Amino acid sequence: MLVSAIATFQAINAQHRAGMAMMQSNNAMLSSIRNVGAGETNFNALHQQDMKNETNSVKAQLMYQMASAWKKHAEAQLKRDIKNQGIDYKA
């Protein structure tokens, strides 16, 4: 039961880290747009940075979905453990 509770908290932590990574990726995208100059712009470098930011964003979204599934599984396991042992872990 303790292992299930720890896994649930680790899954929540993973969700928060993935959410923070999504925010950082979005900030990087907005910063690259904000820093584009009106003069000589290297569109190849801009494209490469955009692709990197998009890849990081998709990776963070995938990590969030995986953490959400992990949390759901850990919570279900914790409920089964509590039902089988009859102990309230919140006490």
N, C-alpha and C positions, 0 to 999 in steps of 0.2 A: 504494500500500500504506500509506503514512503517513497519507493521508487517511482510509482505512478504520479504521486504529487510532485516530486522533483522534475519528472519529465514534463508535466503540465507547465510548471514554471519556466523550464528551459524553452518550451515551445512558445510561450508568451514572450520571452526575451528575444527569441528568433524573429517573431512577428514584429517586434518593435525595431530591431536592427534592420529588417528588410524595409519597413516603413520609412526609417531614417535614410536608408540608401536611395529609396525612390525620391524623397524630397531633395537630397543632394544632387541626384541626377537631373531633376527638373530645374534646380538652381543653376547647374552647370549649363544646361540648354539655354536658359534665359540670359545668363552671363555672356555666352558666346554670341547671342543675337544682339545684346546691348553693346558689345565691344566691336561690332563690325563697323569699320570706318567707311566713309563715303568715297574716299580716294582709291588707292590701290589695294584691292582686296584679293587675297589669294583664295580663290574659290575651291581649289583642290584641298588646301589645308582646312578650310571651313567645312567641306564635305566630310573629310576624315574625322574631324572633331564631332560633327553631327552624328556620324555612324557610331563612334565610340560612345557618345552620350546615349544614343538610342539602345545600343547593346547593353549598357549598364542599367538602363531603365527596365528593359525586358527581363534581364537577369534578376533585378530586385523584385519585380512583380512575380516571377516564378518562385523565388525564395519565399515570398510572402504566402503564396498559395500552398507551398509545401509545408511551411510552418503552421498554417491554418489547419491543414489536414492532420499534421502531427499533434496539434493541440486537441483537435476533435477526438482523435484516437486515444490520446493520453487521458482525456476527461472520461471517456467511455470505460477505459480500463480502471480508472480510479473509482467510478461508480460501481463497477463489478466487484472490485476489491472491498469496497465499503459494504455492499450488499452481502457478500460472502462472509465477511468478518464481523459485521454489525458494529463497527467502530466509527465514531464521528471524528474525522480528522481536524475539524475546525475547533474542537474543544481544547 
